[in-house]
Amino acid sequence: MKICVDRCVCFDRSFVDLLSIARRTGAASLEALQEETEFGLACRICNPYVRRMLRTGQTTFDALLSHVDEPPPGPPAKTG
């Protein structure tokens, strides 16, 4: 069974629609896009997908992502 993730399910907002809004408004982060339209505030499962969408332009995903795959922007993790 193939997985296809293409939307915020809780708010029924497609990633195509969200990407269009991001491009039109200049929203470059999840938080900036959430200031423009409502999504990703209930279960938050779509948040790593939206982060990747903003970074790459991809709007359909075959793989399951988590916050580990697409962490929020911030200072680099310390190593060593």
PyMOL commands that place a pseudoatom at each C-alpha (Angstrom):
pseudoatom trace, name=CA, resn=MET, resi=1, chain=A, elem=C, hetatm=0, pos=[0.000, 0.000, 0.000]
pseudoatom trace, name=CA, resn=LYS, resi=2, chain=A, elem=C, hetatm=0, pos=[1.461, 3.323, -1.083]
pseudoatom trace, name=CA, resn=ILE, resi=3, chain=A, elem=C, hetatm=0, pos=[1.346, 6.242, 1.349]
pseudoatom trace, name=CA, resn=CYS, resi=4, chain=A, elem=C, hetatm=0, pos=[0.468, 9.632, -0.084]
pseudoatom trace, name=CA, resn=VAL, resi=5, chain=A, elem=C, hetatm=0, pos=[0.550, 12.657, 2.183]
pseudoatom trace, name=CA, resn=ASP, resi=6, chain=A, elem=C, hetatm=0, pos=[-0.607, 15.816, 0.440]
pseudoatom trace, name=CA, resn=ARG, resi=7, chain=A, elem=C, hetatm=0, pos=[-2.442, 17.891, 3.013]
pseudoatom trace, name=CA, resn=CYS, resi=8, chain=A, elem=C, hetatm=0, pos=[-3.040, 19.011, 6.568]
pseudoatom trace, name=CA, resn=VAL, resi=9, chain=A, elem=C, hetatm=0, pos=[-5.845, 16.625, 7.438]
pseudoatom trace, name=CA, resn=CYS, resi=10, chain=A, elem=C, hetatm=0, pos=[-7.141, 18.486, 10.505]
pseudoatom trace, name=CA, resn=PHE, resi=11, chain=A, elem=C, hetatm=0, pos=[-7.797, 21.693, 8.538]
pseudoatom trace, name=CA, resn=ASP, resi=12, chain=A, elem=C, hetatm=0, pos=[-8.182, 20.024, 5.105]
pseudoatom trace, name=CA, resn=ARG, resi=13, chain=A, elem=C, hetatm=0, pos=[-5.551, 22.323, 3.557]
pseudoatom trace, name=CA, resn=SER, resi=14, chain=A, elem=C, hetatm=0, pos=[-3.646, 20.839, 0.630]
pseudoatom trace, name=CA, resn=PHE, resi=15, chain=A, elem=C, hetatm=0, pos=[0.088, 21.412, 0.435]
pseudoatom trace, name=CA, resn=VAL, resi=16, chain=A, elem=C, hetatm=0, pos=[-0.462, 22.779, -3.087]
pseudoatom trace, name=CA, resn=ASP, resi=17, chain=A, elem=C, hetatm=0, pos=[-2.717, 25.455, -1.586]
pseudoatom trace, name=CA, resn=LEU, resi=18, chain=A, elem=C, hetatm=0, pos=[-0.300, 26.137, 1.267]
pseudoatom trace, name=CA, resn=LEU, resi=19, chain=A, elem=C, hetatm=0, pos=[2.642, 26.467, -1.115]
pseudoatom trace, name=CA, resn=SER, resi=20, chain=A, elem=C, hetatm=0, pos=[0.673, 28.915, -3.248]
pseudoatom trace, name=CA, resn=ILE, resi=21, chain=A, elem=C, hetatm=0, pos=[-0.094, 31.025, -0.175]
pseudoatom trace, name=CA, resn=ALA, resi=22, chain=A, elem=C, hetatm=0, pos=[3.547, 30.866, 0.942]
pseudoatom trace, name=CA, resn=ARG, resi=23, chain=A, elem=C, hetatm=0, pos=[4.786, 32.041, -2.452]
pseudoatom trace, name=CA, resn=ARG, resi=24, chain=A, elem=C, hetatm=0, pos=[2.184, 34.791, -2.704]
pseudoatom trace, name=CA, resn=THR, resi=25, chain=A, elem=C, hetatm=0, pos=[2.859, 36.154, 0.798]
pseudoatom trace, name=CA, resn=GLY, resi=26, chain=A, elem=C, hetatm=0, pos=[6.583, 35.428, 1.043]
pseudoatom trace, name=CA, resn=ALA, resi=27, chain=A, elem=C, hetatm=0, pos=[6.106, 33.171, 4.076]
pseudoatom trace, name=CA, resn=ALA, resi=28, chain=A, elem=C, hetatm=0, pos=[9.341, 31.185, 4.311]
pseudoatom trace, name=CA, resn=SER, resi=29, chain=A, elem=C, hetatm=0, pos=[8.782, 29.317, 7.579]
pseudoatom trace, name=CA, resn=LEU, resi=30, chain=A, elem=C, hetatm=0, pos=[6.041, 27.195, 9.092]
pseudoatom trace, name=CA, resn=GLU, resi=31, chain=A, elem=C, hetatm=0, pos=[5.317, 29.908, 11.642]
pseudoatom trace, name=CA, resn=ALA, resi=32, chain=A, elem=C, hetatm=0, pos=[5.162, 32.671, 9.019]
pseudoatom trace, name=CA, resn=LEU, resi=33, chain=A, elem=C, hetatm=0, pos=[2.772, 30.590, 6.918]
pseudoatom trace, name=CA, resn=GLN, resi=34, chain=A, elem=C, hetatm=0, pos=[0.585, 29.926, 9.977]
pseudoatom trace, name=CA, resn=GLU, resi=35, chain=A, elem=C, hetatm=0, pos=[0.257, 33.701, 10.365]
pseudoatom trace, name=CA, resn=GLU, resi=36, chain=A, elem=C, hetatm=0, pos=[-1.253, 33.775, 6.851]
pseudoatom trace, name=CA, resn=THR, resi=37, chain=A, elem=C, hetatm=0, pos=[-3.628, 30.794, 7.048]
pseudoatom trace, name=CA, resn=GLU, resi=38, chain=A, elem=C, hetatm=0, pos=[-4.809, 28.147, 9.486]
pseudoatom trace, name=CA, resn=PHE, resi=39, chain=A, elem=C, hetatm=0, pos=[-3.199, 24.693, 9.376]
pseudoatom trace, name=CA, resn=GLY, resi=40, chain=A, elem=C, hetatm=0, pos=[-0.936, 22.470, 11.449]
pseudoatom trace, name=CA, resn=LEU, resi=41, chain=A, elem=C, hetatm=0, pos=[-2.216, 23.542, 14.856]
pseudoatom trace, name=CA, resn=ALA, resi=42, chain=A, elem=C, hetatm=0, pos=[-4.226, 20.489, 15.907]
pseudoatom trace, name=CA, resn=CYS, resi=43, chain=A, elem=C, hetatm=0, pos=[-2.393, 17.156, 15.606]
pseudoatom trace, name=CA, resn=ARG, resi=44, chain=A, elem=C, hetatm=0, pos=[0.721, 18.831, 14.055]
pseudoatom trace, name=CA, resn=ILE, resi=45, chain=A, elem=C, hetatm=0, pos=[1.535, 15.740, 11.971]
pseudoatom trace, name=CA, resn=CYS, resi=46, chain=A, elem=C, hetatm=0, pos=[1.730, 17.877, 8.820]
pseudoatom trace, name=CA, resn=ASN, resi=47, chain=A, elem=C, hetatm=0, pos=[4.352, 20.258, 10.238]
pseudoatom trace, name=CA, resn=PRO, resi=48, chain=A, elem=C, hetatm=0, pos=[7.457, 18.349, 9.063]
pseudoatom trace, name=CA, resn=TYR, resi=49, chain=A, elem=C, hetatm=0, pos=[5.869, 17.986, 5.612]
pseudoatom trace, name=CA, resn=VAL, resi=50, chain=A, elem=C, hetatm=0, pos=[5.155, 21.704, 5.414]
pseudoatom trace, name=CA, resn=ARG, resi=51, chain=A, elem=C, hetatm=0, pos=[8.732, 22.494, 6.465]
pseudoatom trace, name=CA, resn=ARG, resi=52, chain=A, elem=C, hetatm=0, pos=[10.030, 20.276, 3.665]
pseudoatom trace, name=CA, resn=MET, resi=53, chain=A, elem=C, hetatm=0, pos=[7.482, 21.743, 1.263]
pseudoatom trace, name=CA, resn=LEU, resi=54, chain=A, elem=C, hetatm=0, pos=[8.727, 25.253, 2.028]
pseudoatom trace, name=CA, resn=ARG, resi=55, chain=A, elem=C, hetatm=0, pos=[12.330, 24.142, 1.594]
pseudoatom trace, name=CA, resn=THR, resi=56, chain=A, elem=C, hetatm=0, pos=[11.923, 22.076, -1.598]
pseudoatom trace, name=CA, resn=GLY, resi=57, chain=A, elem=C, hetatm=0, pos=[8.587, 22.941, -3.245]
pseudoatom trace, name=CA, resn=GLN, resi=58, chain=A, elem=C, hetatm=0, pos=[7.480, 19.304, -2.981]
pseudoatom trace, name=CA, resn=THR, resi=59, chain=A, elem=C, hetatm=0, pos=[3.725, 18.985, -2.276]
pseudoatom trace, name=CA, resn=THR, resi=60, chain=A, elem=C, hetatm=0, pos=[3.142, 15.217, -2.274]
pseudoatom trace, name=CA, resn=PHE, resi=61, chain=A, elem=C, hetatm=0, pos=[5.083, 12.819, -0.096]
pseudoatom trace, name=CA, resn=ASP, resi=62, chain=A, elem=C, hetatm=0, pos=[5.407, 9.037, -0.303]
pseudoatom trace, name=CA, resn=ALA, resi=63, chain=A, elem=C, hetatm=0, pos=[7.376, 8.674, 2.924]
pseudoatom trace, name=CA, resn=LEU, resi=64, chain=A, elem=C, hetatm=0, pos=[6.321, 9.193, 6.487]
pseudoatom trace, name=CA, resn=LEU, resi=65, chain=A, elem=C, hetatm=0, pos=[8.157, 12.113, 8.067]
pseudoatom trace, name=CA, resn=SER, resi=66, chain=A, elem=C, hetatm=0, pos=[8.469, 13.160, 11.673]
pseudoatom trace, name=CA, resn=HIS, resi=67, chain=A, elem=C, hetatm=0, pos=[9.868, 16.118, 13.552]
pseudoatom trace, name=CA, resn=VAL, resi=68, chain=A, elem=C, hetatm=0, pos=[13.224, 14.304, 13.557]
pseudoatom trace, name=CA, resn=ASP, resi=69, chain=A, elem=C, hetatm=0, pos=[13.288, 14.362, 9.734]
pseudoatom trace, name=CA, resn=GLU, resi=70, chain=A, elem=C, hetatm=0, pos=[12.469, 18.064, 9.481]
pseudoatom trace, name=CA, resn=PRO, resi=71, chain=A, elem=C, hetatm=0, pos=[13.261, 19.768, 12.780]
pseudoatom trace, name=CA, resn=PRO, resi=72, chain=A, elem=C, hetatm=0, pos=[12.334, 23.417, 13.229]
pseudoatom trace, name=CA, resn=PRO, resi=73, chain=A, elem=C, hetatm=0, pos=[15.035, 25.860, 12.160]
pseudoatom trace, name=CA, resn=GLY, resi=74, chain=A, elem=C, hetatm=0, pos=[17.377, 26.914, 14.889]
pseudoatom trace, name=CA, resn=PRO, resi=75, chain=A, elem=C, hetatm=0, pos=[20.963, 26.715, 16.001]
pseudoatom trace, name=CA, resn=PRO, resi=76, chain=A, elem=C, hetatm=0, pos=[22.841, 23.621, 14.816]
pseudoatom trace, name=CA, resn=ALA, resi=77, chain=A, elem=C, hetatm=0, pos=[22.916, 20.714, 17.222]
pseudoatom trace, name=CA, resn=LYS, resi=78, chain=A, elem=C, hetatm=0, pos=[26.100, 20.365, 19.192]
pseudoatom trace, name=CA, resn=THR, resi=79, chain=A, elem=C, hetatm=0, pos=[28.178, 17.292, 18.393]
pseudoatom trace, name=CA, resn=GLY, resi=80, chain=A, elem=C, hetatm=0, pos=[30.912, 15.562, 20.265]
for i in range(1, 80): cmd.bond("trace and resi %d" % i, "trace and resi %d" % (i + 1))
show_as sticks, trace
zoom trace
